[in-house]
Amino acid sequence: MPGELVGANGLRYYDLSVAWGHGMPQWPSSSNLEFRTLKFLSKDGIYVQQMEGIMHRGTHMDAPNHVTANTGTITDFEPWRFFGTGVAVSIPKGKWEVITPADLEAAEPRIEPGDIVMINTGSHHLFGDNDDYFLYSPGLYKEAAEWLVERQVKLVGIDVQALDHPLGTKLVDHGTGPSHPWLIDEYRAHTGRDIADDFPLWEPAHKVMLLNGIPGIENVGGDLDLVTGKRCTFMAFPWRWPEGDGSGIRVVAVIDPDRRFAFERG
C-alpha cells in the first residue's frame, strides 16, 4: 500500500516507483511485457514466474547506449550517482507543456550542485493505459536538460512517460517514427504551430543528460507527492548488467524527521 513507512530507527521511507506486473501500462512500443507462471506451489511445491520484455517499462533508468551508438551501458554510470541527498520539486505542467530552465531555477527547494532531483509535474496521477499519460504529457527538452547538466546534478527522475517530451520521440516524425502520425495534425490544431518547428530534435534531453553522465529515471510515481517540496535522501540502484541499455529500478526516498542521521542537507 502507498504511504509513509516508519522504520525502527524513526526514519520515514517513501516508495516513488510504480507497480510492476501483468497488465502494467506500457509506452507505445512494439515490444510487450509478458508474464507467465511456470510452477505452482500446490502442484510443484515451488512458485516460479517468467517475464519476457524490455527494461523500458514502469519506473526505470536509461543508459547512454539506449540513444547513442558506441556509448556507455547501465554499468558505466558511477554507483555514487544512485544514492544521496536531493530535492523533490513541484513543476506543475499540463498537456504538451515544456519544462523550462526558468521552471527549474525557480523550483523549491532550490536545486543545488550534486543534488538528486525528482520532478513532480502532476502527471503520475494519470499513469495508466491511456493517451493522456503516454501521448499528451508535458516533459523536458534540450534547454532544461542543459540547465541540469550546468547545475551539475547527479541524477534526475521525472513523473512522465520519458526523459523527453513526447513530441521529441518517435511518436511523431523522429527516428523510426512517426508511430502516431495523427499527433502532428493535432498539435497544429492545438497550437497553430508545427511540431517540426517546436520540437526539431530527437530525444535531446536523453542525449544531453545521459552523455554527460547523469542517469535519468522515467515514470517516477508512487508516494512522490508526499515528499514533494522537501529535501530527502534518495536511492535508486539499477541492475549490474554490463550490456544493459536500461534497467527497472525501485526509487526510495528517506526523510529523517529528527535529523539524527544528518541525511538531508540544508
C-alpha positions in Angstrom: 0.0 0.0 0.0 1.3 3.5 -0.7 2.1 5.9 2.1 4.8 6.7 4.5 6.6 3.8 6.2 8.3 4.4 9.5 11.4 2.3 10.2 12.5 1.0 13.6 15.1 3.8 13.7 12.4 6.5 13.1 13.3 7.2 9.5 10.5 7.8 7.1 10.6 5.8 3.8 8.6 6.6 0.7 8.4 4.4 -2.4 8.5 6.5 -5.6 8.0 3.6 -8.0 5.0 2.4 -9.9 4.0 -1.2 -9.6 5.3 -3.9 -11.9 3.3 -6.9 -13.1 0.9 -8.4 -15.6 -1.1 -5.8 -17.5 1.1 -2.8 -16.3 0.8 0.3 -18.6 3.4 0.4 -21.3 4.9 3.0 -23.5 3.6 2.8 -27.1 6.3 0.4 -28.3 6.5 -2.7 -30.5 7.6 -4.8 -27.6 5.1 -6.0 -25.0 5.8 -7.1 -21.4 4.5 -10.7 -20.7 4.4 -12.7 -17.5 3.8 -16.5 -17.2 3.6 -18.7 -14.2 5.8 -21.8 -14.8 5.3 -23.6 -11.5 2.7 -23.5 -8.7 3.1 -24.4 -5.0 0.1 -26.7 -5.0 1.4 -28.7 -7.9 5.1 -28.4 -7.9 6.0 -27.3 -4.4 7.6 -24.1 -5.7 6.3 -20.9 -7.2 8.2 -19.7 -10.4 7.3 -16.9 -12.8 8.8 -15.9 -16.1 9.0 -12.4 -17.6 9.6 -11.5 -21.2 10.0 -8.0 -22.4 12.3 -4.9 -22.4 13.6 -2.9 -19.5 12.0 0.3 -20.6 8.8 -0.3 -18.7 7.4 1.2 -15.5 9.9 3.1 -13.3 13.3 2.5 -15.0 16.6 4.1 -15.7 18.0 4.7 -19.2 21.7 4.2 -20.2 23.6 6.2 -22.9 23.7 3.3 -25.3 19.9 3.4 -25.5 20.0 6.6 -27.5 23.6 6.9 -28.9 25.8 4.3 -30.5 29.1 3.2 -29.0 28.4 4.9 -25.6 28.2 3.7 -22.1 25.9 1.0 -20.7 23.9 1.0 -17.4 27.0 -0.2 -15.5 29.1 2.7 -16.8 27.3 5.1 -14.5 29.3 5.6 -11.3 27.5 3.9 -8.4 27.7 7.1 -6.2 25.1 8.7 -8.5 22.4 6.3 -7.3 22.4 7.4 -3.6 22.5 10.8 -1.9 20.7 13.9 -0.9 18.5 15.9 -3.2 15.1 17.5 -3.7 11.6 16.6 -5.0 10.3 19.7 -6.7 6.8 20.6 -7.9 6.7 21.9 -11.5 3.0 21.6 -12.5 2.5 21.2 -16.2 -0.3 20.2 -18.5 -0.8 18.8 -22.0 2.3 19.2 -24.1 3.8 21.9 -21.9 7.6 22.1 -21.7 9.6 22.3 -18.5 12.0 25.3 -18.9 15.2 26.3 -17.3 13.3 29.1 -15.6 11.0 26.5 -14.0 14.0 24.6 -12.7 15.7 27.8 -11.4 12.5 28.8 -9.5 11.9 25.3 -8.1 11.7 24.9 -4.3 13.7 23.7 -2.5 16.5 25.1 -4.6 18.3 22.6 -6.9 22.0 22.6 -5.8 25.1 21.1 -7.4 25.4 17.5 -6.5 21.6 17.0 -5.9 19.5 14.1 -6.9 16.4 15.8 -8.5 12.9 14.3 -8.7 10.5 16.4 -10.8 6.7 16.3 -10.0 4.6 17.6 -12.9 1.5 16.0 -11.5 1.4 13.6 -14.5 1.9 10.5 -12.3 -1.8 10.8 -11.3 -2.6 9.9 -14.9 -0.3 6.9 -15.1 -2.2 4.1 -16.8 -3.0 2.6 -20.2 -4.2 5.9 -21.7 -3.2 8.6 -24.2 -3.3 11.4 -21.6 -0.2 9.9 -19.9 1.7 8.5 -22.9 0.9 10.9 -25.7 -0.1 14.2 -24.2 2.2 14.5 -21.2 4.5 17.5 -20.6 8.2 17.0 -20.4 11.8 18.0 -20.6 13.5 19.2 -23.7 17.0 20.3 -24.7 17.2 23.6 -22.8 16.1 22.1 -19.4 18.4 19.2 -19.8 21.3 21.6 -20.5 20.4 23.5 -17.3 20.5 20.3 -15.2 24.0 19.5 -16.6 25.2 23.0 -16.0 23.9 22.8 -12.4 25.9 19.6 -12.0 23.1 17.4 -10.6 23.9 13.8 -10.0 20.7 12.1 -11.1 17.3 13.1 -12.4 13.9 11.5 -12.2 10.5 12.7 -13.6 6.9 11.5 -13.4 6.2 11.4 -17.1 6.4 8.9 -19.9 10.1 9.5 -20.8 13.0 11.8 -20.2 12.0 13.7 -23.3 8.8 15.5 -24.1 6.5 13.0 -26.1 6.8 15.2 -29.2 10.6 14.7 -29.2 10.2 10.9 -29.6 9.2 8.5 -32.3 5.6 9.2 -31.7 6.0 11.9 -34.3 8.4 12.4 -37.2 11.6 11.5 -35.3 13.9 8.5 -35.6 11.8 5.4 -36.5 8.6 7.5 -36.3 6.0 8.7 -36.7 4.3 5.8 -34.9 1.4 8.2 -34.1 1.2 10.5 -37.1 -2.2 11.9 -36.2 -0.4 13.9 -33.4 1.2 16.1 -36.0 -2.2 17.5 -37.1 -3.5 17.5 -33.5 -0.6 19.7 -32.4 -1.1 22.1 -35.3 -4.8 22.4 -34.4 -4.0 22.8 -30.7 -1.2 25.4 -31.0 -1.3 26.8 -34.5 2.3 25.7 -34.9 4.2 22.8 -36.4 5.9 20.1 -34.3 8.9 20.2 -36.6 9.5 23.9 -35.6 8.9 23.5 -31.8 10.5 20.0 -31.4 13.1 19.7 -34.1 15.4 17.3 -32.2 15.0 13.6 -31.5 15.2 12.9 -27.7 17.7 15.7 -26.9 17.1 15.5 -23.1 18.1 11.9 -23.1 21.3 12.6 -25.0 22.3 15.8 -23.2 21.9 14.2 -19.7 23.0 10.6 -20.3 26.0 11.6 -22.4 27.1 13.9 -19.5 26.9 11.1 -17.0 23.6 11.9 -15.4 21.3 8.9 -15.1 17.7 9.6 -16.0 14.6 7.8 -14.4 11.3 7.7 -16.2 7.8 7.0 -14.7 8.5 8.1 -11.2 5.3 8.0 -9.1 4.1 6.2 -6.0 4.5 8.5 -3.0 6.1 11.3 -4.9 3.5 13.9 -3.7 4.4 13.1 0.0 8.0 14.2 -0.5 7.5 17.0 -3.0 8.8 20.3 -1.7 11.2 18.5 0.6 14.9 17.7 0.7 15.4 14.0 1.1 17.9 11.2 0.7 17.2 9.1 -2.4 18.3 5.7 -3.6 17.7 4.1 -7.0 20.0 1.3 -8.0 19.9 -0.4 -11.4 21.0 -4.0 -12.2 24.6 -4.8 -12.7 24.1 -5.6 -16.4 27.3 -4.9 -18.5 25.4 -4.7 -21.8 22.3 -3.1 -20.4 20.5 -0.3 -22.2 18.4 0.4 -19.2 17.1 -1.2 -16.0 14.0 -1.4 -14.0 14.6 0.1 -10.6 12.8 0.9 -7.3 13.2 4.5 -6.2 13.1 5.2 -2.4 13.1 8.5 -0.6 14.1 8.7 3.1 13.5 11.6 5.5 14.9 11.8 9.0 12.4 13.9 10.9 14.6 14.2 14.0 17.7 14.9 11.9 19.7 12.3 13.9 21.5 10.9 11.0 22.1 14.1 9.0 20.7 12.6 5.8 19.2 15.8 4.5 21.4 18.8 3.7 20.4 22.4 4.4 
